[in-house]
Amino acid sequence: MSRFIKSIIKLLVFAYCIVCMTACTLQRQLLYHPAAGIESPGAYGLNGFSELRLQDEDGTHIAAWYHEARAGYPTLLSFHGNAGTMANRAQYFAALTNAGFGLLAIDYRGYGASEGSPSEQGLYQDARAAVGYATHMLHLPVNKIVLYGESIGTGVAVQMGTEFPAGAVVLQSPYTSIEAIAKGRYPFLPVHMLLEDRFDSISKVERIHAPLLVIHGEGDTIIPVQEGKTLFARANNPKEIVFFPQGHNDLSIDGRVKALLAFGRKYALIKE
């Protein structure tokens, strides 16, 4: 019996090691869900947008869309979530630009028409290319640039907020870290040992001194609202947080635009 139990234990340990190795190998496929192929902005009903091709510091070319801001309004640098492309945000982009905001949106490497494959450091390089284009090519004043991150893009926006003195930072459905989210989903795995891309926003957010707006759905089952609350509590003032009754992917477009307009006017980002 003792020999049988030892054999079972060895088999279980072996199976667990296989599970850990598989999770480690596939972790980026689990984290990133890019879609290939994207048409011009006009194909999605977006007027006044131009298509851009930006080059990262490592030579990777990424696709971007740009719409100029109305006089007195800031420009949002949009870092989207882990799934789809810019095209999946077309309706929201239209609402933002119709309200007066400028918009520079990028597709991360491996998404849409962008080259390469995604990784944490790669996404940061993509975002730096967007910041560089906004400041050096579009000549946008730093106090008129808003770093806007959605879901996984909040980690990108937080990192850029530590590197660049933007006018404001907006985090939609943020998390404290990818490690925290992964531990909640895979409590049986040694996530800390296996994880490559951490997006550790909770350790960085105190280094941001621009006005901060957090937007989160109280019914979010992908990134629980407590994650947003915890990150918000760690952040510096001035800061605002707005809750919506919806979940992760169905936040009210009108509600988000109104929240941005109120935030922009309160902190003098909008001067009409």
C-alpha positions, 0 to 999 in steps of 0.5 A, spaced: 500 500 500 505 504 501 508 503 494 502 504 491 501 511 495 508 513 493 506 512 486 500 516 486 503 522 489 509 521 484 504 521 478 500 527 481 506 531 482 508 529 475 501 531 472 502 538 476 509 540 473 506 538 466 500 543 468 505 548 470 509 548 464 503 548 460 501 554 463 508 557 463 508 556 455 501 558 453 501 564 458 501 570 453 496 566 449 492 566 455 493 574 456 493 577 449 487 576 444 489 580 438 485 580 432 488 580 425 486 585 419 483 592 420 480 597 415 480 604 414 477 608 419 472 610 414 469 603 414 467 603 421 463 610 420 469 614 423 470 621 419 476 626 420 480 620 422 487 619 419 491 613 418 498 613 421 504 608 421 509 609 427 515 606 428 518 603 435 525 604 438 526 597 436 524 598 429 517 595 429 511 598 425 505 599 429 498 602 426 495 608 429 489 612 428 488 620 429 483 625 430 485 632 431 482 636 437 477 641 437 480 648 440 481 648 447 480 640 448 485 635 450 488 629 446 487 622 448 492 617 447 488 611 447 491 604 449 486 599 448 484 592 452 487 585 450 482 583 445 480 585 438 483 592 435 482 599 434 476 598 430 472 594 436 472 601 439 470 605 433 463 607 436 466 610 443 472 613 438 466 617 434 463 619 441 469 622 444 471 626 437 464 628 437 464 631 444 471 635 442 476 630 444 482 629 440 484 622 439 491 618 437 489 610 438 494 605 437 494 597 435 499 594 439 504 589 436 501 583 433 494 587 433 490 589 427 495 591 422 501 592 427 507 588 426 510 583 431 507 579 437 505 582 444 509 582 450 509 587 456 515 591 454 513 591 447 506 594 449 511 599 453 515 601 446 508 601 442 506 606 447 512 610 447 512 611 440 505 614 440 507 619 446 513 621 441 509 622 435 504 626 439 509 631 442 514 631 436 510 630 430 503 633 432 507 638 437 501 637 442 503 641 449 504 636 454 498 639 458 493 637 453 495 630 452 491 625 456 493 618 457 487 613 457 488 606 458 483 600 458 483 594 461 490 591 460 492 598 457 491 601 464 498 598 465 501 601 459 498 608 461 500 607 468 507 606 466 507 612 461 504 616 466 511 615 470 515 616 464 511 622 461 508 628 465 501 628 461 496 633 463 492 627 466 491 619 466 485 616 465 484 608 467 478 604 465 477 598 468 484 598 472 487 592 476 493 592 481 497 587 477 496 581 472 499 577 478 493 579 482 488 577 477 492 571 475 492 568 482 484 569 483 483 565 476 489 560 477 489 559 485 492 552 484 498 555 480 505 558 483 503 564 479 509 569 482 514 564 479 511 563 472 509 570 470 513 573 465 508 580 464 506 583 470 504 590 469 505 591 476 501 598 476 500 598 484 507 599 485 508 604 480 501 609 481 504 613 486 509 615 481 504 619 477 502 626 479 497 628 474 490 628 475 487 621 475 480 619 473 478 611 474 472 608 471 470 602 473 464 597 472 461 595 479 458 588 475 465 587 472 467 579 473 473 580 469 477 585 473 473 586 479 471 593 481 475 592 488 482 592 484 480 599 481 478 601 488 485 598 491 489 602 485 485 608 486 486 608 494 494 608 493 494 613 487 496 621 489 491 626 489 488 629 485 484 624 483 476 622 481 473 615 481 466 614 477 462 607 478 458 604 473 453 599 474 455 595 468 461 590 467 467 590 463 465 590 456 459 594 456 460 600 460 455 606 457 459 610 452 455 616 453 456 615 461 464 615 460 464 621 455 460 625 460 465 623 466 471 625 461 468 632 460 466 633 467 473 631 469 476 635 463 473 641 465 474 640 473 482 640 472 482 645 466 484 640 461 478 643 457 477 651 456 471 652 451 
